[in-house]
Amino acid sequence: TKHGVPFDDALPVFLDVNRLDRYDGREEYGEDRFLTIGLADDFELTVTYTLRGDTTRIISARKATRHEQLEYWKNR
């Protein structure tokens, strides 16, 4: 877990049909990273992840910022 949200608790975000996905190009990580904002148990979470073959690896999961929450609800 990183940022206080256990990765198992973040998994429902990937099932949210309204989630927002975007490429995370803020830094050079040596791998492609993505951010998704979605709902998990009625909480807006932001999950950073990477794809390794057929596997999605969660890097971090945290409560979405107020700005991210607004972005999520605006685009539903």
MMTF fields as JSON, N, C-alpha, C and O atoms, coordinates in Angstrom:
{
  "mmtfVersion": "1.0.0",
  "mmtfProducer": "UNKNOWN",
  "numBonds": 303,
  "numAtoms": 304,
  "numGroups": 76,
  "numChains": 1,
  "numModels": 1,
  "chainsPerModel": [1],
  "groupsPerChain": [76],
  "chainIdList": ["A"],
  "bondAtomList": [4, 2, 8, 6, 12, 10, 16, 14, 20, 18, 24, 22, 28, 26, 32, 30, 36, 34, 40, 38, 44, 42, 48, 46, 52, 50, 56, 54, 60, 58, 64, 62, 68, 66, 72, 70, 76, 74, 80, 78, 84, 82, 88, 86, 92, 90, 96, 94, 100, 98, 104, 102, 108, 106, 112, 110, 116, 114, 120, 118, 124, 122, 128, 126, 132, 130, 136, 134, 140, 138, 144, 142, 148, 146, 152, 150, 156, 154, 160, 158, 164, 162, 168, 166, 172, 170, 176, 174, 180, 178, 184, 182, 188, 186, 192, 190, 196, 194, 200, 198, 204, 202, 208, 206, 212, 210, 216, 214, 220, 218, 224, 222, 228, 226, 232, 230, 236, 234, 240, 238, 244, 242, 248, 246, 252, 250, 256, 254, 260, 258, 264, 262, 268, 266, 272, 270, 276, 274, 280, 278, 284, 282, 288, 286, 292, 290, 296, 294, 300, 298],
  "bondOrderList": [1, 1, 1, 1, 1, 1, 1, 1, 1, 1, 1, 1, 1, 1, 1, 1, 1, 1, 1, 1, 1, 1, 1, 1, 1, 1, 1, 1, 1, 1, 1, 1, 1, 1, 1, 1, 1, 1, 1, 1, 1, 1, 1, 1, 1, 1, 1, 1, 1, 1, 1, 1, 1, 1, 1, 1, 1, 1, 1, 1, 1, 1, 1, 1, 1, 1, 1, 1, 1, 1, 1, 1, 1, 1, 1],
  "groupList": [{"groupName": "THR", "atomNameList": ["N", "CA", "C", "O"], "elementList": ["N", "C", "C", "O"], "formalChargeList": [0, 0, 0, 0], "bondAtomList": [1, 0, 2, 1, 3, 2], "bondOrderList": [1, 1, 2], "singleLetterCode": "T", "chemCompType": "L-PEPTIDE LINKING"}, {"groupName": "LYS", "atomNameList": ["N", "CA", "C", "O"], "elementList": ["N", "C", "C", "O"], "formalChargeList": [0, 0, 0, 0], "bondAtomList": [1, 0, 2, 1, 3, 2], "bondOrderList": [1, 1, 2], "singleLetterCode": "K", "chemCompType": "L-PEPTIDE LINKING"}, {"groupName": "HIS", "atomNameList": ["N", "CA", "C", "O"], "elementList": ["N", "C", "C", "O"], "formalChargeList": [0, 0, 0, 0], "bondAtomList": [1, 0, 2, 1, 3, 2], "bondOrderList": [1, 1, 2], "singleLetterCode": "H", "chemCompType": "L-PEPTIDE LINKING"}, {"groupName": "GLY", "atomNameList": ["N", "CA", "C", "O"], "elementList": ["N", "C", "C", "O"], "formalChargeList": [0, 0, 0, 0], "bondAtomList": [1, 0, 2, 1, 3, 2], "bondOrderList": [1, 1, 2], "singleLetterCode": "G", "chemCompType": "PEPTIDE LINKING"}, {"groupName": "VAL", "atomNameList": ["N", "CA", "C", "O"], "elementList": ["N", "C", "C", "O"], "formalChargeList": [0, 0, 0, 0], "bondAtomList": [1, 0, 2, 1, 3, 2], "bondOrderList": [1, 1, 2], "singleLetterCode": "V", "chemCompType": "L-PEPTIDE LINKING"}, {"groupName": "PRO", "atomNameList": ["N", "CA", "C", "O"], "elementList": ["N", "C", "C", "O"], "formalChargeList": [0, 0, 0, 0], "bondAtomList": [1, 0, 2, 1, 3, 2], "bondOrderList": [1, 1, 2], "singleLetterCode": "P", "chemCompType": "L-PEPTIDE LINKING"}, {"groupName": "PHE", "atomNameList": ["N", "CA", "C", "O"], "elementList": ["N", "C", "C", "O"], "formalChargeList": [0, 0, 0, 0], "bondAtomList": [1, 0, 2, 1, 3, 2], "bondOrderList": [1, 1, 2], "singleLetterCode": "F", "chemCompType": "L-PEPTIDE LINKING"}, {"groupName": "ASP", "atomNameList": ["N", "CA", "C", "O"], "elementList": ["N", "C", "C", "O"], "formalChargeList": [0, 0, 0, 0], "bondAtomList": [1, 0, 2, 1, 3, 2], "bondOrderList": [1, 1, 2], "singleLetterCode": "D", "chemCompType": "L-PEPTIDE LINKING"}, {"groupName": "ALA", "atomNameList": ["N", "CA", "C", "O"], "elementList": ["N", "C", "C", "O"], "formalChargeList": [0, 0, 0, 0], "bondAtomList": [1, 0, 2, 1, 3, 2], "bondOrderList": [1, 1, 2], "singleLetterCode": "A", "chemCompType": "L-PEPTIDE LINKING"}, {"groupName": "LEU", "atomNameList": ["N", "CA", "C", "O"], "elementList": ["N", "C", "C", "O"], "formalChargeList": [0, 0, 0, 0], "bondAtomList": [1, 0, 2, 1, 3, 2], "bondOrderList": [1, 1, 2], "singleLetterCode": "L", "chemCompType": "L-PEPTIDE LINKING"}, {"groupName": "ASN", "atomNameList": ["N", "CA", "C", "O"], "elementList": ["N", "C", "C", "O"], "formalChargeList": [0, 0, 0, 0], "bondAtomList": [1, 0, 2, 1, 3, 2], "bondOrderList": [1, 1, 2], "singleLetterCode": "N", "chemCompType": "L-PEPTIDE LINKING"}, {"groupName": "ARG", "atomNameList": ["N", "CA", "C", "O"], "elementList": ["N", "C", "C", "O"], "formalChargeList": [0, 0, 0, 0], "bondAtomList": [1, 0, 2, 1, 3, 2], "bondOrderList": [1, 1, 2], "singleLetterCode": "R", "chemCompType": "L-PEPTIDE LINKING"}, {"groupName": "TYR", "atomNameList": ["N", "CA", "C", "O"], "elementList": ["N", "C", "C", "O"], "formalChargeList": [0, 0, 0, 0], "bondAtomList": [1, 0, 2, 1, 3, 2], "bondOrderList": [1, 1, 2], "singleLetterCode": "Y", "chemCompType": "L-PEPTIDE LINKING"}, {"groupName": "GLU", "atomNameList": ["N", "CA", "C", "O"], "elementList": ["N", "C", "C", "O"], "formalChargeList": [0, 0, 0, 0], "bondAtomList": [1, 0, 2, 1, 3, 2], "bondOrderList": [1, 1, 2], "singleLetterCode": "E", "chemCompType": "L-PEPTIDE LINKING"}, {"groupName": "ILE", "atomNameList": ["N", "CA", "C", "O"], "elementList": ["N", "C", "C", "O"], "formalChargeList": [0, 0, 0, 0], "bondAtomList": [1, 0, 2, 1, 3, 2], "bondOrderList": [1, 1, 2], "singleLetterCode": "I", "chemCompType": "L-PEPTIDE LINKING"}, {"groupName": "SER", "atomNameList": ["N", "CA", "C", "O"], "elementList": ["N", "C", "C", "O"], "formalChargeList": [0, 0, 0, 0], "bondAtomList": [1, 0, 2, 1, 3, 2], "bondOrderList": [1, 1, 2], "singleLetterCode": "S", "chemCompType": "L-PEPTIDE LINKING"}, {"groupName": "GLN", "atomNameList": ["N", "CA", "C", "O"], "elementList": ["N", "C", "C", "O"], "formalChargeList": [0, 0, 0, 0], "bondAtomList": [1, 0, 2, 1, 3, 2], "bondOrderList": [1, 1, 2], "singleLetterCode": "Q", "chemCompType": "L-PEPTIDE LINKING"}, {"groupName": "TRP", "atomNameList": ["N", "CA", "C", "O"], "elementList": ["N", "C", "C", "O"], "formalChargeList": [0, 0, 0, 0], "bondAtomList": [1, 0, 2, 1, 3, 2], "bondOrderList": [1, 1, 2], "singleLetterCode": "W", "chemCompType": "L-PEPTIDE LINKING"}],
  "groupTypeList": [0, 1, 2, 3, 4, 5, 6, 7, 7, 8, 9, 5, 4, 6, 9, 7, 4, 10, 11, 9, 7, 11, 12, 7, 3, 11, 13, 13, 12, 3, 13, 7, 11, 6, 9, 0, 14, 3, 9, 8, 7, 7, 6, 13, 9, 0, 4, 0, 12, 0, 9, 11, 3, 7, 0, 0, 11, 14, 14, 15, 8, 11, 1, 8, 0, 11, 2, 13, 16, 9, 13, 12, 17, 1, 10, 11],
  "groupIdList": [1, 2, 3, 4, 5, 6, 7, 8, 9, 10, 11, 12, 13, 14, 15, 16, 17, 18, 19, 20, 21, 22, 23, 24, 25, 26, 27, 28, 29, 30, 31, 32, 33, 34, 35, 36, 37, 38, 39, 40, 41, 42, 43, 44, 45, 46, 47, 48, 49, 50, 51, 52, 53, 54, 55, 56, 57, 58, 59, 60, 61, 62, 63, 64, 65, 66, 67, 68, 69, 70, 71, 72, 73, 74, 75, 76],
  "secStructList": [7, 5, 6, 6, 5, 7, 2, 2, 2, 2, 4, 4, 4, 4, 4, 7, 6, 6, 7, 3, 3, 3, 3, 7, 7, 1, 1, 7, 7, 1, 1, 7, 3, 3, 3, 3, 3, 3, 3, 3, 6, 6, 3, 3, 3, 3, 3, 3, 3, 3, 3, 3, 6, 6, 3, 3, 3, 3, 3, 3, 3, 3, 3, 7, 7, 2, 2, 2, 2, 2, 2, 2, 2, 2, 6, 7],
  "xCoordList": [0.841, 0.0, 0.884, 1.955, 0.411, 1.104, 0.016, -1.044, 0.257, -0.727, -1.959, -3.009, -1.845, -2.911, -4.06, -4.956, -4.081, -5.163, -4.576, -3.734, -5.019, -4.541, -4.885, -5.967, -3.958, -4.156, -5.411, -6.097, -5.723, -6.947, -8.191, -9.162, -8.165, -9.311, -9.425, -10.484, -8.334, -8.328, -8.786, -9.1, -8.829, -9.172, -10.518, -10.617, -11.572, -12.859, -12.805, -13.681, -11.795, -11.658, -11.586, -12.12, -10.929, -10.769, -12.077, -12.183, -13.065, -14.377, -15.362, -16.461, -14.976, -15.842, -15.892, -14.898, -17.045, -17.173, -17.032, -16.809, -17.159, -17.027, -15.642, -15.43, -14.713, -13.389, -12.72, -13.014, -11.817, -11.022, -9.616, -8.995, -9.111, -7.755, -6.928, -7.413, -5.678, -4.776, -3.332, -2.99, -2.517, -1.089, -0.436, -0.762, 0.48, 1.218, 2.597, 3.534, 2.708, 3.97, 4.702, 5.53, 4.4, 5.009, 6.513, 7.246, 6.97, 8.391, 8.768, 7.903, 10.071, 10.554, 10.749, 11.684, 9.872, 9.896, 10.625, 10.878, 10.957, 11.555, 10.511, 10.852, 9.246, 8.126, 6.925, 6.872, 5.97, 4.737, 3.889, 3.648, 3.442, 2.565, 1.274, 1.237, 0.225, -1.105, -1.778, -1.49, -2.678, -3.51, -4.945, -5.372, -5.679, -7.111, -7.814, -7.375, -8.893, -9.72, -11.058, -11.7, -11.473, -12.738, -13.262, -12.646, -14.409, -15.056, -14.698, -14.637, -14.465, -14.287, -15.018, -14.617, -16.082, -16.894, -17.348, -17.282, -17.805, -18.344, -17.309, -17.674, -16.034, -14.964, -14.24, -13.966, -13.931, -13.151, -11.68, -11.124, -11.071, -9.66, -8.895, -9.441, -7.629, -6.71, -5.689, -5.031, -5.567, -4.663, -3.636, -3.988, -2.37, -1.28, -0.875, -0.694, -0.735, -0.411, 0.428, 0.556, 0.993, 1.734, 1.284, 0.729, 1.526, 1.181, 2.463, 3.398, 2.5, 3.642, 3.101, 2.604, 3.207, 2.603, 1.095, 0.47, 0.518, -0.931, -1.307, -2.468, -0.331, -0.557, -0.617, 0.216, -1.604, -1.698, -1.086, -1.573, -0.015, 0.653, 0.307, 0.615, -0.335, -0.64, 0.632, 1.338, 0.906, 2.072, 1.662, 2.345, 0.547, 0.038, -1.466, -2.026, -2.102, -3.546, -3.789, -3.255, -4.605, -4.868, -6.247, -6.851, -6.73, -7.979, -7.751, -6.718, -8.695, -8.578, -8.597, -9.301, -7.816, -7.844, -9.195, -9.941, -9.497, -10.765, -10.854, -11.905, -9.756, -9.725, -10.019, -10.796, -9.409, -9.636, -11.079, -11.673, -11.641, -13.036, -13.96, -14.869, -13.719, -14.542, -14.408, -15.397, -13.181, -12.941, -13.711, -14.316, -13.687, -14.396, -15.897, -16.495, -16.5, -17.952, -18.386, -19.488, -17.529, -17.843, -17.902, -18.677, -17.099, -16.989, -17.811, -17.663, -18.651, -19.491, -20.559, -21.351],
  "yCoordList": [-1.181, 0.0, 1.241, 1.273, 2.229, 3.512, 4.565, 4.405, 5.62, 6.696, 6.242, 6.879, 5.15, 4.773, 3.97, 3.593, 3.692, 2.889, 1.533, 1.46, 0.461, -0.868, -1.15, -0.802, -1.777, -2.018, -2.848, -2.619, -3.805, -4.6, -3.719, -3.997, -2.661, -1.744, -0.869, -0.303, -0.759, 0.074, -0.687, -0.065, -1.997, -2.794, -2.441, -2.446, -2.132, -1.792, -0.582, -0.424, 0.265, 1.421, 0.951, 1.608, -0.181, -0.681, -1.23, -1.435, -1.465, -1.942, -0.802, -1.017, 0.403, 1.578, 1.984, 2.451, 1.805, 2.122, 3.622, 4.028, 4.439, 5.891, 6.414, 7.626, 5.529, 5.981, 6.813, 6.676, 7.672, 8.486, 7.919, 7.73, 7.648, 7.135, 8.142, 8.776, 8.286, 9.148, 8.707, 8.074, 9.058, 8.765, 9.688, 10.873, 9.164, 9.959, 10.271, 9.486, 11.416, 11.806, 12.89, 13.603, 13.023, 14.099, 13.935, 14.92, 12.685, 12.407, 11.237, 10.563, 11.002, 9.837, 8.715, 8.75, 7.733, 6.658, 5.408, 4.487, 5.375, 4.171, 3.139, 2.034, 3.499, 2.652, 3.56, 4.663, 3.103, 3.866, 3.735, 2.633, 4.878, 4.884, 5.598, 6.513, 5.152, 5.684, 6.03, 5.437, 7.001, 7.374, 7.064, 7.285, 6.561, 6.404, 6.947, 6.72, 7.657, 8.183, 7.473, 7.485, 6.855, 6.138, 5.871, 6.241, 5.222, 4.926, 3.529, 2.571, 3.448, 2.175, 2.314, 3.103, 1.554, 1.635, 3.061, 3.531, 3.742, 5.11, 6.168, 7.282, 5.843, 6.82, 7.034, 6.082, 8.296, 8.595, 8.326, 8.886, 7.469, 7.142, 7.456, 7.398, 7.787, 7.93, 6.807, 6.656, 6.028, 4.886, 5.098, 5.377, 4.964, 4.999, 3.555, 2.771, 3.215, 1.828, 1.762, 2.74, 0.594, 0.321, -1.033, -1.85, -1.257, -2.533, -3.297, -2.774, -4.54, -5.42, -6.696, -7.586, -6.761, -7.887, -7.824, -6.81, -8.909, -8.963, -8.554, -8.668, -8.079, -7.762, -6.256, -5.507, -5.828, -4.434, -4.362, -5.009, -3.575, -3.427, -2.077, -1.038, -2.09, -0.844, -0.332, -1.069, 0.945, 1.594, 2.344, 2.28, 3.054, 3.763, 3.936, 3.935, 4.082, 4.328, 5.3, 5.145, 6.303, 7.328, 7.914, 7.738, 8.616, 9.344, 10.422, 11.091, 10.591, 11.612, 13.003, 13.247, 13.907, 15.294, 15.907, 15.348, 17.038, 17.721, 18.011, 17.819, 18.471, 18.747, 17.47, 17.504, 16.36, 15.095, 14.622, 14.082, 14.827, 14.457, 15.252, 14.693, 16.554, 17.393, 16.963, 16.91, 16.657, 16.194, 14.896, 14.732, 13.99, 12.714, 12.939, 12.415, 13.715, 13.904, 14.733, 14.551, 15.633, 16.448, 15.587, 15.872, 14.559, 13.728, 12.449, 11.588, 12.31, 11.09, 11.078, 10.137],
  "zCoordList": [0.0, 0.0, 0.0, 0.605, -0.679, -0.717, -0.636, -1.241, 0.089, 0.266, 1.052, 0.968, 1.815, 2.728, 2.158, 2.913, 0.871, 0.287, -0.113, -1.008, 0.547, 0.154, -1.313, -1.786, -2.014, -3.441, -3.705, -4.701, -2.835, -3.02, -2.999, -3.702, -2.194, -2.12, -3.365, -3.635, -4.125, -5.329, -6.574, -7.589, -6.515, -7.698, -8.324, -9.551, -7.54, -8.166, -9.103, -9.954, -8.957, -9.854, -11.307, -12.2, -11.542, -12.908, -13.484, -14.693, -12.63, -13.081, -13.297, -13.808, -12.912, -13.055, -14.529, -15.085, -15.15, -16.579, -16.848, -17.988, -15.811, -15.965, -15.586, -15.552, -15.304, -14.862, -15.952, -17.14, -15.513, -16.437, -16.475, -15.429, -17.653, -17.826, -18.593, -19.53, -18.192, -18.953, -18.739, -17.741, -19.695, -19.63, -18.621, -18.564, -17.826, -16.841, -17.41, -17.26, -18.059, -18.67, -17.903, -18.47, -16.6, -15.807, -15.651, -15.569, -15.611, -15.442, -16.335, -16.894, -16.464, -17.189, -16.17, -15.37, -16.206, -15.22, -15.72, -14.944, -16.99, -17.539, -17.943, -18.366, -17.813, -18.22, -18.432, -17.889, -19.212, -19.389, -18.132, -17.639, -17.622, -16.45, -16.795, -17.617, -16.146, -16.394, -15.073, -14.034, -15.138, -13.995, -14.354, -15.488, -13.405, -13.586, -12.351, -11.224, -12.571, -11.488, -11.591, -12.641, -10.496, -10.524, -9.133, -8.134, -9.086, -7.811, -7.329, -8.1, -6.025, -5.331, -4.006, -3.151, -3.836, -2.611, -2.339, -1.203, -3.37, -3.276, -2.92, -2.543, -3.033, -2.822, -4.141, -4.872, -4.441, -5.634, -5.313, -4.368, -6.107, -5.931, -7.205, -8.307, -7.036, -8.158, -8.039, -7.01, -9.096, -9.101, -10.207, -11.353, -9.851, -10.828, -11.086, -10.154, -12.371, -12.699, -13.964, -14.7, -14.198, -15.414, -15.947, -15.212, -17.209, -17.837, -18.104, -18.71, -17.647, -17.905, -18.53, -17.84, -19.834, -20.538, -20.378, -20.688, -19.893, -19.664, -18.242, -17.848, -17.476, -16.066, -15.842, -16.353, -15.08, -14.643, -13.251, -12.325, -13.096, -11.801, -11.21, -11.794, -10.049, -9.347, -8.69, -8.002, -8.916, -8.322, -7.065, -6.043, -7.144, -5.967, -6.089, -7.185, -4.94, -4.882, -3.741, -2.643, -4.026, -3.011, -3.242, -4.3, -2.224, -2.374, -3.434, -3.426, -4.33, -5.376, -4.749, -3.769, -5.328, -4.871, -5.236, -6.04, -4.65, -4.959, -6.461, -7.073, -7.045, -8.489, -9.285, -10.239, -8.904, -9.605, -9.438, -10.372, -8.244, -8.017, -8.938, -9.551, -9.028, -9.904, -11.358, -12.09, -11.774, -13.142, -13.402, -14.462, -12.446, -12.593, -12.778, -13.718, -11.883, -11.933, -13.142, -13.66, -13.585, -14.764, -16.029, -16.942, -16.076, -17.28, -17.225, -18.093, -16.25, -16.148, -17.203, -17.269]
}
